Amino acid sequence: MNSLNVFIDISGNYDFSSSGTKYLVLTSLLCTDICPGVIELYICKHRLIDQGIDVAYFHAAEDKQIVRNEVFDIICGLSHLRVDSVIVEKKKTHPNLWPLKSFYPKMIKQLLKYPFDSRGIDVSQYDKVLIFMDRESTHQREREALIKAVKVSLARHLRSVPYTICMHPSMTHLYLQMVDYCSWAIYRKWENSDFRSYNKIQSLIESEFPIFELGETVWY
């Protein structure tokens, strides 16, 4: 089957207050082949374990820098990946958008319109679209709102192309771990002005949209 695979990850926390993160970053990773990089990451994992670093799976925010360095070196060599990201500056987000049922539909629409619009991928060439999201990174209410938002957005873009949405722990899929790494790198750039990891994957990023960048009103 000729399938398009879409992996979605969110970096930052869903806390619209001064105690929360400054940004919330939504990132998608698209590819048709989920084999490149897999063997390399498994070899990397076993090499790190042999060095005394106990790695169960890859998670950018929790991994040691020595681990991140090796994983990013593998990801940046995977030229078949397409990465798109929407950057939300939370203090510029109107309070009307803070509820989950309002926030996710708007942001997922923005995230998926870049790869799926007329300038992006011709989805009609695929037999099916498979969407994977990390179930462990969100709470139950967020998961439900996120799945609903993805369904609404896909209905606009896919039309006659069937799709399946899966919410799995990221530890079960290396490509969910890859999109976690990409999203974390983009998030670090915006949240901490840390370009170290971002510079490694920059060539894979097709779009990076700071949705409220031109806004002048701050809400907290």
N, C-alpha and C positions, 0 to 999 in steps of 0.2 A: 504494500500500500504506500502511495506517495503522500506522506503526511508532513505538515508544517508543525513544528513543536514550539510552543511559547511558554517561557518560564518567567514568572512574575515574583518580585520581591519588594519589600518595603523596609526602608532604613529610617531610624529616628523613632520617636514615640508619639502616640496619639494623645498629647497633653497640650491643650491650647492655653498655656499660662506661662508666666515667667520662669517657672520651675521646670518646664519641659525643654526638649531640644529646640533649637532655633528653626530647624528645617525638618521636613518630612519628605523623603525621596522615594518615588515609585519608579521601578526599573523593570523593563522587559528584556529578555534575551531570546532571540529567534534563531532557529536553525532547522535544517531538514535532516541532518545526520547527527545522531547522538552518540557516535562511536569515537570520533577524534578527541583526544585528551584523556579518555577514560583509563587506558592502560598506563599512561604517563602519571596520572594522579594516584593510581593504586601503587605503582612502583615508588612514587614519592612518599606515600604513606608508610610503606614498609621500610624504606630507607630511614625515615625519621624515627620510626619505632626502634630500628636497629641502633640509632644514635642515642636512644634513651628518652625520646620525646613521645609520650603516649598519645597518639592521635586516633580517636575513634572515627571521626569524620571531620570535614573542614567547615569552619564557621569563622568568618573573618574577624568579627568583633571579639571573639574569645581566643583565637589562635595566637601563639607567640609570633614575634616578628620574623624569626627564622623560618617558620612555617609559611607565613604570608608571602615572604620573598619567593619561595619555591613555587607556591601555587600560582602567584601572579606571573611568574616566568613561563609557566605552562599555558595559562589562559591567553596571554598576549600573543602567543604563537598560533592561536586558533583563528585563522582568517575567515572561516566560514560563519562566524558568529556575527549577529547584528544586535547591537545594544541601543535601546532608546530609554530616555529618562525624563520624568517630570519632577521639577524641584519646587516644593511648596514652602515659601517663607511664612511660617505659621502666624506671626503677629500681624501680617498683612491680609490674612484670610478673614473675610467678613464673617461675623458670628452666625449669620444665616447658613453658612456652609459647615459649621462645626459638627452638627449632628451627622452620624454615620450615614444615614439614608440620603443625605445631601452631598456629603463630602466625596464619598467613593465614586458615585456615578459621574460626577464632573471630572474627577482626576483620572479615572480609568478611561473615560472618553478621550481625554487629552493624550493619555499615554499611548493608546492603541491607534489613534487616528494617524500617527506618523508612519508606522510600518504598513498600515492597511489602507491608507487613502490612495488616490490616483497616482501619486508620486512615489509610492512605496511598492509593496509586494502585490502581485496579481494573485489573489487568494484562489481564484477560480481554477488555477492550474493544479490544485491539490485535491486529493480525495477526501481528506479530513484534516481538521486542526485539533491538536491536543494541547490543552492549557494546563500547566502545573503551577501550583502555588504552595508555599510553605504553611502548613497548618499550625506549626508550633510558634510562629512569630506573632500570632494574633489571638485575641480572646474570642469566645464563641459569637458574641454579637458582631464583632468586627468581621469574622469569617463569613457569617451569613450576609452581611451588607456587601462585602467584597465579592462574593460569588454572584449575588444579584446584580451588582454593578457590571461585572464582566459579562454576564449573560445579556444585559441590555445593550452594552456596547457592541458585542459580537453580532447581535441581531442586525445592527446597522451595516456591518461590514461584510459579513459572511454570506448572508442571504441563503443561497441553495447549498452551500458547503456545510456538511455536518461537523459538529465539534463535540468534544468531551472535556469537562472540567474536572481536574483532580486536585484535592487538597491533601498532600502527603507531608509527613515530616521530612525536612530537607536531608536528613541523614540517609534517606532511602534512595536518593537520586543525585548523582554527581553533578548533573546540570543544574539542579536547584542550588547546589553548593557553589557552582560557578556564578550564577546570577546573584547570589548573596554576596560574593566577593566583588562583583562589578558594582552592585548597588552601594556597598560599603565604601568602595573607593570614591565614587561620585559624592556620596554623603560626606566623607571626610574632607573633600575639597571644599564644599560649601560650608559645613559646620565649623571646621577647624583650620581652613586655609592650608590643608595638608595635601600637597600634590604628588607625594611620593608614589603612591599606588595608582592614582589617577593617570599619571603620565604613562604608566606601563600599558594601560588598556585604552588609551585615548583613541587609537586608530580603529578600535572596534565600535566606538560610539557614533551612531548615525544621527541621533538628535538628542539634545539636552535642553529642555525648555523650562526656564524659571518663570512659572506661570504668573506670578504677581510682582515681577521685578519692577514694573513701571508704576506700581501702586504707591501712593503717598500717605495713605491713612494707615495708622497702626492701631490695633484694637486692644492692646494690653502692654 
